[in-house]
């Protein structure tokens, strides 16, 4: 290939001819490309501006259509509400008029039923108040007995010393009168004197604790126990007898209970108690053994209070049982009488009237609810038809679906 060169008139450099041609062609092509690119950019910008104008126009039309749809839906809803309210008001007025007529007709029966109910509730409150009073009184008595037993237990520690002091006084008095006889029978006299001291102490404590009862001392040499307590109520009625036997010895003797039971049968006493400083094995404080009560001296007053309370209640029950037949006959006559039947009949008629009134109200409200349900269903159907017609004109793209009016899963 012939490499012809030319000289550049500006710089004087020699340039191969083929390089100059290619450079010129390249510049021409680059200029053409730049012009074409500028034209394409201008056309693209013009298209984007046109699309923006079309989008704005579409949005304005969509907003106008939506506003018109909302306005038409609101107007339709207001009309439906006005019609439904007017119809409901008319029907409610008729129902209220009917209900007032029924209430006026049943006012007398309702008043009687209320009076009967008030009477029953008043009697129930009186019974509850009486029951509460009895429970409160019983609780107070139990607390009082507990306090007495606690006080007696507190004094148990000093009981032995006090008895010993009383024994010494009686011993000194007896020694001054018969010193010679006591020297020969010192052991026998000491045991007998200790028993007499406990017996006198028991008699004094029972008399002080229960002034309404009759405390009878059984004289020495007579057959029987040491003390007989004739229990009397506050009204003065005799409720029973409690026999008391005082035993002060070193060891318990099983023959004591057998002898006291024989004395109890002979005296026809309801209860028998042995007060001893040496109770049997396994018994401390208060207990029952072989049909008789056994207690230590410190608990004698508390046991007497509990036993006499039981005797008083048993006597009261006997009095009640004595009049029970007369009361049952009077109650039978009252239940079989005409007045009782009329009262029950009036109460039943009142409840039946209330039941009929409640059934009528249920039927009236059921009819109203059914009519309102049909009206609501009709309003929803017409709203769906109205919205579907507008959507068919505007298109689904311009007017989107309402979730509560669309098919499930669409």
Order of alpha helices (4+ residues) and beta strands (2+ residues): beta-beta-alpha-alpha-alpha-alpha-beta-beta-beta-alpha-beta-beta-beta-alpha-alpha-alpha
